[in-house]
Amino acid sequence: MPNYRRWRREGGSYFFTVTLADRRTTLLVDQIDALRDAVARVQSRYPFEIDGAVVLPEHLHMIWTLPAGDADFAKRWRLIKSGFSRRLTASPDRTASQVEKREKGIWQRRFYEHLIRDENDFNQHLDYIHFNPVKHGHVKRPADWPHSSIHRYIREGVFDAEWGTNGIRKDLNLG
């Protein structure tokens, strides 16, 4: 197994899954620049490191490490989701509750988070992130998906471009 060299616990490392309300849409990849901008804006105000990420058409996975003494990932996600949503038009299928709460109906209200326990847990979640576009049938090789941190790991020499094509981590299932 590769040594990913990124796992640490200063303020905690967390794995997230964040999903759009409409699972049939391709909004996240269609509006990738708006998503990147929303993440960067929040990251500049409330620092965190992105250790791994993949953005698929209707959901995304990320691993973040927060600063020491800071575990407020919920605020960061709220700001990212609202910053992204502000750049888009509201869903025509909003519920009365969404209208009342001034929600555009773009995101699922909740998200999944998991505190990374150790280096092995980090490695498994990072592998899951990078293999996810293959798992969902978007590409044949993880390196072929453009919206993934795998490209950074390839540049750093942690992975080669063929990682994930020879059975590596295909058995990984986190949920």
C-alpha positions in Angstrom: 0.0 0.0 0.0 1.4 3.4 -0.8 2.4 5.8 1.9 0.2 8.8 1.4 2.2 11.0 3.8 -0.7 13.3 4.5 -2.5 11.9 7.5 -2.4 14.0 10.6 -4.8 14.9 13.4 -4.0 18.5 14.5 -7.7 19.7 14.5 -8.9 16.3 13.2 -9.1 14.9 9.7 -12.6 14.1 8.4 -14.1 12.3 5.4 -17.3 13.9 4.0 -20.0 13.0 1.5 -22.1 15.9 0.3 -25.0 15.3 -2.1 -27.3 17.3 -4.2 -31.1 17.0 -3.6 -31.6 15.9 -7.2 -29.4 12.8 -7.7 -30.2 12.8 -11.5 -28.4 16.1 -12.2 -24.9 16.9 -13.4 -24.8 20.3 -11.6 -21.6 19.8 -9.7 -19.5 19.1 -12.7 -21.4 21.6 -14.9 -20.8 24.3 -12.4 -17.4 23.1 -11.2 -15.9 26.7 -11.2 -18.7 28.0 -9.0 -18.0 25.1 -6.6 -14.3 25.7 -6.6 -14.9 29.4 -5.9 -17.2 28.7 -3.0 -14.7 26.3 -1.4 -11.8 28.7 -1.9 -13.8 31.6 -0.4 -14.6 29.6 2.7 -11.1 28.2 3.0 -9.6 31.7 3.0 -11.9 32.8 5.9 -11.9 29.5 7.8 -8.8 27.5 7.0 -8.7 23.8 6.4 -6.6 21.6 4.2 -8.1 19.4 1.5 -6.2 16.1 1.7 -8.4 14.4 -0.9 -11.4 15.2 -3.1 -13.5 14.0 -5.9 -16.5 15.9 -7.4 -19.0 13.7 -9.3 -22.1 15.0 -11.1 -24.4 14.9 -8.1 -22.2 14.3 -5.1 -18.7 14.8 -3.8 -16.3 13.3 -1.3 -13.6 15.2 0.5 -11.1 14.6 3.3 -10.3 17.8 5.3 -7.8 18.4 8.1 -8.9 21.3 10.3 -6.6 23.6 12.3 -5.7 22.7 15.9 -8.6 23.4 18.3 -11.1 23.8 15.5 -13.7 21.2 14.7 -16.4 23.4 13.1 -16.7 21.7 9.8 -20.5 22.2 9.8 -20.0 26.0 9.5 -17.6 25.5 6.6 -20.0 23.2 4.7 -23.0 25.5 5.3 -21.0 28.4 3.8 -19.8 26.4 0.9 -23.2 25.1 0.1 -24.8 28.6 0.4 -22.0 30.2 -1.6 -22.4 27.7 -4.4 -26.2 28.0 -4.3 -26.2 31.8 -4.5 -24.6 31.6 -8.0 -27.5 29.4 -9.3 -31.2 29.7 -9.8 -33.6 28.0 -7.4 -35.0 24.6 -8.1 -38.5 24.8 -9.5 -39.4 21.7 -7.3 -38.7 23.4 -3.9 -40.9 22.3 -1.0 -42.8 24.8 1.0 -40.3 24.3 3.8 -37.4 25.1 1.5 -39.1 28.2 0.3 -39.8 29.3 3.9 -36.2 28.7 4.9 -35.0 30.5 1.8 -33.3 27.4 0.5 -32.9 26.9 -3.2 -33.5 23.2 -3.1 -30.1 22.3 -4.6 -28.4 20.4 -1.7 -29.5 17.7 0.6 -29.8 19.3 4.0 -27.5 16.8 5.7 -24.1 15.5 4.9 -22.1 12.4 6.0 -19.0 12.9 8.0 -16.5 10.5 9.5 -13.6 11.3 11.9 -10.5 9.7 10.5 -9.1 7.4 13.2 -5.6 6.6 12.0 -3.3 6.3 9.0 -5.0 3.2 7.7 -8.4 4.7 7.9 -7.1 7.8 6.1 -5.6 5.6 3.3 -8.8 3.6 2.9 -10.9 6.7 2.6 -8.5 8.4 0.2 -8.5 5.2 -2.0 -12.3 5.3 -1.9 -12.4 8.9 -3.0 -10.0 8.3 -5.9 -11.7 5.1 -7.1 -15.3 6.6 -6.9 -15.5 7.8 -10.5 -14.8 4.2 -11.6 -17.2 2.7 -9.1 -20.0 4.9 -10.6 -19.1 4.1 -14.2 -17.9 7.5 -15.2 -14.4 6.4 -16.3 -12.3 3.3 -16.6 -9.3 4.6 -14.7 -9.3 7.0 -11.7 -6.7 9.2 -13.5 -9.2 9.8 -16.3 -11.6 11.7 -14.0 -10.8 15.4 -14.2 -12.3 16.5 -10.8 -10.1 14.5 -8.5 -7.2 15.0 -6.2 -5.6 11.9 -7.7 -3.9 14.2 -10.1 -2.0 15.9 -7.3 -1.0 12.5 -5.9 0.2 11.4 -9.3 2.3 14.6 -9.7 3.8 13.9 -6.2 4.7 10.3 -7.2 2.4 8.7 -4.7 0.4 7.0 -7.4 1.1 6.3 -11.1 -1.5 7.1 -13.7 -2.5 3.4 -13.8 -3.4 3.2 -10.1 -6.8 1.5 -9.7 -6.8 -0.3 -13.0 -5.3 -3.6 -11.8 -7.7 -4.4 -9.0 -6.2 -2.0 -6.4 -8.9 -1.2 -3.9 -11.7 -2.2 -6.1 -13.0 -4.2 -3.1 -13.2 -1.0 -0.9 -16.7 -0.2 0.4 -17.1 2.2 3.2 -20.8 2.2 3.5 
